[in-house]
Structures are given as structure tokens and as C-alpha cells.
């Protein structure tokens, strides 16, 4: 995972950096298999999922200490 979970770049490199190895492989598999017209939607979907995942990971320690 990238060092600052608050920032996920909206490109393939940024999304991939925020994923674990297995999930990253699935992301690249889908990206390479996508039709050109579907890539923007695919990137948006993965970026949103990674953003939520990293936000939850960042909030979890705070909740545990409350």
C-alpha cells in the first residue's frame, strides 16, 4: 500500500500503488481486458473502491482509541 492513504492518484499507477499484490493483479487484468470505451468507467470504479478502502483504514485506529 502507498505511504499516505489519504491520497490516491486517479490513474492506473496511483490505484495500483494502493492495492495489495493479489488485488493489483486483478486490477491490471481487468484494465488490460477492458474495451477502450469502458476504461474510464473501470478506472472510476476502482479509484472509488480504493479511496473508500484507504479512508476506512485511516479511520480505524482513531475509532479504536475512542
N, C-alpha and C positions, 0 to 999 in steps of 0.2 A: 504494500500500500504506500501511497505517496506520503511525504512527511507532514504536510499541512492538509488535513481532511476538509478544512473549510473551503478550499479552492480546488475545483475540478475543472480543468480547461475543457471547453466544448469542442474538442477534436479527438480523433482516434487515439492519439498519443496520451492526452490527458485522461481520457476514460480508461484506457488500458493500464495506466500507472496506478489507478485507484482500485484495481481489481486484483484478487488473488490469482495464482497461476492457472487453476482449472477454469475459473470464470473468464479469465483473459483469453484463454484458448477458445472458449465458446463465443465470446465477443468477436474475435477475429474470424472464426469460422462463419458466423452469420454475416459479418461485414463483407467477406470475400464472396459469399454466395448470393448476396443481395443484387437485385436488378438496380441499375443506375437511378431509376425513378424512386426507389424505395430506400435509398441510403440516408437521405435527410431524416425521414421518419425513424429509421432504425437508430441513428445517432441520437436523436432526441429522446427516444425511449430509454436507451442505455444511459445517457447522461442523467436523466431524471432519476433512474434507479440508483445510480452511483451517488448522486447528490443526497438522496434520502438516506442511503446506507451510511455514508460518511457523517452526515448530520447526527444520525442516531448514535453512531459510535462515539462521536464527540460529546454528546449529552449524557451518555450512560454513566461515566464516572461522577458527574455532578449529581445525578439522581441518587447514586449510591451513598454519597456523603451527606445527603439531606436527612 
